[in-house]
Amino acid sequence: MRGFVYGLTLATLFDRRFAKPFVRLATDERLRAIEALDRDPRYGVRQAMAALKMLACFAYFDAPAVRARFECGAAPATARGAAP
């Protein structure tokens, strides 16, 4: 996974439209870069983007505020103290 992240970070450096590493792009350029990489004709680049999206979702749903909002990991209501 780390290789995907590094590869996609540097991918924009070698793209003439951006010519900078992803972290040095402005917000609107980042969005354009993500969209361009997601539509790239090369299968490996699109798969790397899919892996990055999954990583972002894992990080997002690992945040305590998000987990509390969705009650992730909570036991079903019938098991929380209700008699069997």
PyMOL CGO cylinders between C-alpha atoms (Angstrom):
from pymol import cmd
from pymol.cgo import CYLINDER

trace = [
    CYLINDER, 0.00, 0.00, 0.00, 2.77, 2.41, 0.84, 0.3, 1, 1, 1, 1, 1, 1,
    CYLINDER, 2.77, 2.41, 0.84, 4.14, 1.97, -2.68, 0.3, 1, 1, 1, 1, 1, 1,
    CYLINDER, 4.14, 1.97, -2.68, 0.78, 2.98, -4.17, 0.3, 1, 1, 1, 1, 1, 1,
    CYLINDER, 0.78, 2.98, -4.17, 0.71, 6.14, -2.08, 0.3, 1, 1, 1, 1, 1, 1,
    CYLINDER, 0.71, 6.14, -2.08, 4.27, 7.12, -3.01, 0.3, 1, 1, 1, 1, 1, 1,
    CYLINDER, 4.27, 7.12, -3.01, 3.69, 6.29, -6.65, 0.3, 1, 1, 1, 1, 1, 1,
    CYLINDER, 3.69, 6.29, -6.65, 0.55, 8.38, -6.90, 0.3, 1, 1, 1, 1, 1, 1,
    CYLINDER, 0.55, 8.38, -6.90, 2.19, 11.22, -4.99, 0.3, 1, 1, 1, 1, 1, 1,
    CYLINDER, 2.19, 11.22, -4.99, 4.97, 11.32, -7.57, 0.3, 1, 1, 1, 1, 1, 1,
    CYLINDER, 4.97, 11.32, -7.57, 2.75, 10.58, -10.59, 0.3, 1, 1, 1, 1, 1, 1,
    CYLINDER, 2.75, 10.58, -10.59, 1.76, 14.23, -10.93, 0.3, 1, 1, 1, 1, 1, 1,
    CYLINDER, 1.76, 14.23, -10.93, 5.43, 15.22, -11.01, 0.3, 1, 1, 1, 1, 1, 1,
    CYLINDER, 5.43, 15.22, -11.01, 5.83, 13.46, -14.35, 0.3, 1, 1, 1, 1, 1, 1,
    CYLINDER, 5.83, 13.46, -14.35, 2.55, 14.72, -15.83, 0.3, 1, 1, 1, 1, 1, 1,
    CYLINDER, 2.55, 14.72, -15.83, 3.02, 17.85, -17.97, 0.3, 1, 1, 1, 1, 1, 1,
    CYLINDER, 3.02, 17.85, -17.97, -0.35, 19.23, -16.82, 0.3, 1, 1, 1, 1, 1, 1,
    CYLINDER, -0.35, 19.23, -16.82, 0.83, 19.42, -13.21, 0.3, 1, 1, 1, 1, 1, 1,
    CYLINDER, 0.83, 19.42, -13.21, 4.65, 19.05, -13.11, 0.3, 1, 1, 1, 1, 1, 1,
    CYLINDER, 4.65, 19.05, -13.11, 4.74, 19.05, -9.29, 0.3, 1, 1, 1, 1, 1, 1,
    CYLINDER, 4.74, 19.05, -9.29, 4.37, 16.37, -6.62, 0.3, 1, 1, 1, 1, 1, 1,
    CYLINDER, 4.37, 16.37, -6.62, 0.77, 15.92, -5.49, 0.3, 1, 1, 1, 1, 1, 1,
    CYLINDER, 0.77, 15.92, -5.49, 1.42, 17.50, -2.08, 0.3, 1, 1, 1, 1, 1, 1,
    CYLINDER, 1.42, 17.50, -2.08, 2.66, 20.74, -3.73, 0.3, 1, 1, 1, 1, 1, 1,
    CYLINDER, 2.66, 20.74, -3.73, -0.48, 21.20, -5.87, 0.3, 1, 1, 1, 1, 1, 1,
    CYLINDER, -0.48, 21.20, -5.87, -3.20, 23.71, -5.03, 0.3, 1, 1, 1, 1, 1, 1,
    CYLINDER, -3.20, 23.71, -5.03, -6.55, 22.28, -3.92, 0.3, 1, 1, 1, 1, 1, 1,
    CYLINDER, -6.55, 22.28, -3.92, -8.24, 22.65, -7.32, 0.3, 1, 1, 1, 1, 1, 1,
    CYLINDER, -8.24, 22.65, -7.32, -5.20, 21.12, -9.04, 0.3, 1, 1, 1, 1, 1, 1,
    CYLINDER, -5.20, 21.12, -9.04, -5.31, 18.18, -6.63, 0.3, 1, 1, 1, 1, 1, 1,
    CYLINDER, -5.31, 18.18, -6.63, -8.91, 17.50, -7.52, 0.3, 1, 1, 1, 1, 1, 1,
    CYLINDER, -8.91, 17.50, -7.52, -8.10, 17.65, -11.24, 0.3, 1, 1, 1, 1, 1, 1,
    CYLINDER, -8.10, 17.65, -11.24, -5.11, 15.34, -10.70, 0.3, 1, 1, 1, 1, 1, 1,
    CYLINDER, -5.11, 15.34, -10.70, -7.22, 12.79, -8.81, 0.3, 1, 1, 1, 1, 1, 1,
    CYLINDER, -7.22, 12.79, -8.81, -9.85, 12.85, -11.56, 0.3, 1, 1, 1, 1, 1, 1,
    CYLINDER, -9.85, 12.85, -11.56, -7.17, 12.50, -14.26, 0.3, 1, 1, 1, 1, 1, 1,
    CYLINDER, -7.17, 12.50, -14.26, -5.51, 9.57, -12.49, 0.3, 1, 1, 1, 1, 1, 1,
    CYLINDER, -5.51, 9.57, -12.49, -8.87, 7.91, -11.96, 0.3, 1, 1, 1, 1, 1, 1,
    CYLINDER, -8.87, 7.91, -11.96, -9.55, 8.08, -15.72, 0.3, 1, 1, 1, 1, 1, 1,
    CYLINDER, -9.55, 8.08, -15.72, -6.02, 7.12, -16.78, 0.3, 1, 1, 1, 1, 1, 1,
    CYLINDER, -6.02, 7.12, -16.78, -5.96, 4.59, -19.64, 0.3, 1, 1, 1, 1, 1, 1,
    CYLINDER, -5.96, 4.59, -19.64, -3.40, 2.44, -17.81, 0.3, 1, 1, 1, 1, 1, 1,
    CYLINDER, -3.40, 2.44, -17.81, -5.00, -0.28, -15.70, 0.3, 1, 1, 1, 1, 1, 1,
    CYLINDER, -5.00, -0.28, -15.70, -2.30, -0.14, -13.01, 0.3, 1, 1, 1, 1, 1, 1,
    CYLINDER, -2.30, -0.14, -13.01, -2.84, 3.56, -12.38, 0.3, 1, 1, 1, 1, 1, 1,
    CYLINDER, -2.84, 3.56, -12.38, -6.61, 3.09, -12.05, 0.3, 1, 1, 1, 1, 1, 1,
    CYLINDER, -6.61, 3.09, -12.05, -6.05, 0.16, -9.66, 0.3, 1, 1, 1, 1, 1, 1,
    CYLINDER, -6.05, 0.16, -9.66, -3.66, 2.26, -7.58, 0.3, 1, 1, 1, 1, 1, 1,
    CYLINDER, -3.66, 2.26, -7.58, -6.36, 4.94, -7.34, 0.3, 1, 1, 1, 1, 1, 1,
    CYLINDER, -6.36, 4.94, -7.34, -8.89, 2.34, -6.20, 0.3, 1, 1, 1, 1, 1, 1,
    CYLINDER, -8.89, 2.34, -6.20, -6.45, 1.19, -3.50, 0.3, 1, 1, 1, 1, 1, 1,
    CYLINDER, -6.45, 1.19, -3.50, -5.90, 4.79, -2.41, 0.3, 1, 1, 1, 1, 1, 1,
    CYLINDER, -5.90, 4.79, -2.41, -9.66, 5.35, -2.16, 0.3, 1, 1, 1, 1, 1, 1,
    CYLINDER, -9.66, 5.35, -2.16, -9.99, 2.29, 0.08, 0.3, 1, 1, 1, 1, 1, 1,
    CYLINDER, -9.99, 2.29, 0.08, -7.14, 3.55, 2.27, 0.3, 1, 1, 1, 1, 1, 1,
    CYLINDER, -7.14, 3.55, 2.27, -8.85, 6.95, 2.57, 0.3, 1, 1, 1, 1, 1, 1,
    CYLINDER, -8.85, 6.95, 2.57, -12.11, 5.27, 3.61, 0.3, 1, 1, 1, 1, 1, 1,
    CYLINDER, -12.11, 5.27, 3.61, -10.33, 3.18, 6.24, 0.3, 1, 1, 1, 1, 1, 1,
    CYLINDER, -10.33, 3.18, 6.24, -8.69, 6.32, 7.66, 0.3, 1, 1, 1, 1, 1, 1,
    CYLINDER, -8.69, 6.32, 7.66, -11.96, 8.27, 7.60, 0.3, 1, 1, 1, 1, 1, 1,
    CYLINDER, -11.96, 8.27, 7.60, -13.99, 5.60, 9.37, 0.3, 1, 1, 1, 1, 1, 1,
    CYLINDER, -13.99, 5.60, 9.37, -11.23, 5.06, 11.93, 0.3, 1, 1, 1, 1, 1, 1,
    CYLINDER, -11.23, 5.06, 11.93, -11.78, 8.59, 13.29, 0.3, 1, 1, 1, 1, 1, 1,
    CYLINDER, -11.78, 8.59, 13.29, -13.57, 8.44, 16.68, 0.3, 1, 1, 1, 1, 1, 1,
    CYLINDER, -13.57, 8.44, 16.68, -16.12, 11.13, 15.73, 0.3, 1, 1, 1, 1, 1, 1,
    CYLINDER, -16.12, 11.13, 15.73, -17.11, 9.25, 12.58, 0.3, 1, 1, 1, 1, 1, 1,
    CYLINDER, -17.11, 9.25, 12.58, -17.29, 5.91, 14.36, 0.3, 1, 1, 1, 1, 1, 1,
    CYLINDER, -17.29, 5.91, 14.36, -19.53, 7.45, 17.03, 0.3, 1, 1, 1, 1, 1, 1,
    CYLINDER, -19.53, 7.45, 17.03, -21.78, 8.95, 14.38, 0.3, 1, 1, 1, 1, 1, 1,
    CYLINDER, -21.78, 8.95, 14.38, -22.34, 5.60, 12.72, 0.3, 1, 1, 1, 1, 1, 1,
    CYLINDER, -22.34, 5.60, 12.72, -22.05, 3.57, 15.95, 0.3, 1, 1, 1, 1, 1, 1,
    CYLINDER, -22.05, 3.57, 15.95, -19.51, 1.28, 14.33, 0.3, 1, 1, 1, 1, 1, 1,
    CYLINDER, -19.51, 1.28, 14.33, -18.65, -1.68, 16.47, 0.3, 1, 1, 1, 1, 1, 1,
    CYLINDER, -18.65, -1.68, 16.47, -21.66, -1.29, 18.74, 0.3, 1, 1, 1, 1, 1, 1,
    CYLINDER, -21.66, -1.29, 18.74, -23.39, -4.45, 19.79, 0.3, 1, 1, 1, 1, 1, 1,
    CYLINDER, -23.39, -4.45, 19.79, -26.94, -5.01, 18.50, 0.3, 1, 1, 1, 1, 1, 1,
    CYLINDER, -26.94, -5.01, 18.50, -29.69, -3.56, 20.71, 0.3, 1, 1, 1, 1, 1, 1,
    CYLINDER, -29.69, -3.56, 20.71, -30.89, -6.99, 21.81, 0.3, 1, 1, 1, 1, 1, 1,
    CYLINDER, -30.89, -6.99, 21.81, -27.44, -7.86, 23.17, 0.3, 1, 1, 1, 1, 1, 1,
    CYLINDER, -27.44, -7.86, 23.17, -26.89, -4.63, 25.15, 0.3, 1, 1, 1, 1, 1, 1,
    CYLINDER, -26.89, -4.63, 25.15, -28.37, -5.71, 28.43, 0.3, 1, 1, 1, 1, 1, 1,
    CYLINDER, -28.37, -5.71, 28.43, -31.67, -7.14, 27.23, 0.3, 1, 1, 1, 1, 1, 1,
    CYLINDER, -31.67, -7.14, 27.23, -32.63, -10.51, 28.61, 0.3, 1, 1, 1, 1, 1, 1,
    CYLINDER, -32.63, -10.51, 28.61, -32.33, -13.38, 26.12, 0.3, 1, 1, 1, 1, 1, 1,
]
cmd.load_cgo(trace, "trace")
